Amino acid sequence: MDREINTTNGSYSGRTIDNLQNAVYLRIMTPRGSYWADINLGSLLYTLEREKDVQRISLLAKQYAEQALQPLLDDGRAAAIEVQTIQPHDGHLYLYINVTEQDGKKFSFKCPVKVI
C-alpha cells in the first residue's frame, strides 16, 4: 500500500492506494531525464507547454504518454494501458489514461497538459 499522490496539486492526499496510480503519475509528470536515479523515467510532455494549440499536439502528447508508460508494461506491472486525448483548443489538452493491472483491476487517470 502506498500513500496516494493527489493528481491536481502533487501532494499526498492522506488516502492509501493499492494500484499503479502513483507510478503513472510520476511517469507522466516528471520531465524525462530529470530524475538522477533513472534518466529514462518521465515523459516529454513538458516540452508541449511551448507548443501552439494545434491538432498535431494531440498526437505528440499521446506518443509521449505511451512512451513514458511503456516500462509499466515491460516489467509486467500493467497488462494494458490505453491513452486517449481530448483537445478542446482552449489552451489545454487532456490525457485520459486507462490502466489494466495484471490482476484485472482497472483505473483511470486524467492529466491536463497546458499548451499555448
SULPEBEL-V421488 format. One record per residue. PSI is psi in degrees with one decimal (* if undefined). OMEGA is omega in degrees with one decimal (none if undefined). D_CENTER is the distance of its C-alpha to the mean C-alpha in Angstrom with 2 decimals. Layout:
# SULPEBEL-V421488
psi = {PSI,PSI}
omega = {OMEGA,OMEGA}
d_center = {D_CENTER,D_CENTER}
This chain:
# SULPEBEL-V421488
psi = {135.9,158.1,135.0,135.6,126.2,120.3,-11.9,-30.1,-5.2,2.3,171.7,140.8,-16.3,-10.9,161.6,149.2,160.0,34.6,-172.0,16.1,-44.9,-38.8,-40.4,-46.3,-48.3,-38.2,-30.6,-43.5,-20.3,127.8,131.3,130.9,-2.3,-13.1,122.0,-31.6,-20.0,102.2,-12.2,-5.2,135.9,-176.1,170.2,13.4,-28.9,-23.9,-17.6,-13.6,-21.1,0.5,152.1,158.5,70.5,165.3,-35.4,-20.4,-32.2,-44.1,-43.0,-43.9,-42.2,-44.1,-43.4,-40.8,-44.2,-39.7,-41.1,-32.4,-8.4,-37.0,-28.1,-32.5,-41.8,-39.3,3.6,8.5,-27.8,141.6,-34.3,144.8,126.9,129.0,127.6,151.1,147.0,127.4,96.1,-0.1,44.9,21.3,4.3,157.2,139.3,129.1,129.7,114.8,122.5,122.8,130.5,119.3,170.3,-31.4,5.6,-9.7,142.8,148.5,158.1,152.1,130.8,132.4,118.6,141.9,121.3,132.6,166.7,*}
omega = {178.7,171.4,-176.2,173.0,177.2,-173.7,179.1,-178.3,175.7,178.3,179.8,-177.2,-177.5,177.4,173.1,-178.4,177.1,177.1,-175.7,-175.3,179.6,179.3,177.8,-179.6,-177.9,-179.9,-179.9,-171.3,-180.0,175.3,-177.3,178.9,-176.2,-179.3,-171.5,-175.4,-179.4,-177.1,178.5,178.3,175.1,-177.7,176.6,-178.6,179.7,179.7,-178.7,179.4,179.7,-177.3,176.0,-177.2,178.9,-172.0,-176.1,179.3,177.7,178.4,177.9,-179.6,178.6,179.4,180.0,179.4,179.1,178.2,-179.2,-176.4,-178.6,178.5,177.1,175.5,-176.9,-178.8,172.5,179.0,178.1,177.8,-179.9,175.4,179.1,-179.5,174.8,178.7,171.8,-177.2,-178.4,-180.0,176.6,-177.9,177.6,173.0,-176.9,174.4,173.9,-174.5,177.2,-176.6,172.1,-179.6,-178.1,-179.7,176.2,177.6,-179.9,170.9,-179.3,-177.2,178.6,-177.5,174.9,177.3,-178.7,174.7,-178.1,none}
d_center = {20.09,17.71,17.71,14.89,12.80,13.16,9.99,12.51,14.31,12.76,15.95,17.02,17.94,20.91,19.92,19.40,17.04,17.48,14.26,11.06,9.20,9.60,8.67,5.17,5.19,7.23,5.81,3.22,6.28,9.02,11.02,11.90,15.36,15.68,15.72,19.34,19.22,16.87,16.61,14.27,11.47,8.69,7.88,10.45,8.85,11.32,14.08,13.73,15.06,18.41,18.39,20.43,19.28,20.45,19.52,18.51,15.51,13.92,14.48,13.26,9.86,9.65,11.09,8.98,5.70,8.33,9.88,7.34,7.09,10.83,12.22,11.44,13.63,16.05,16.93,17.42,15.25,13.68,16.11,13.99,10.55,10.88,8.89,11.05,11.51,14.11,15.85,18.72,19.98,20.31,18.39,14.93,12.55,10.37,7.52,8.54,7.06,10.13,10.57,14.19,15.28,18.48,20.63,19.72,17.86,15.17,12.65,10.50,7.52,7.93,6.41,9.39,9.93,13.55,15.93,19.71}
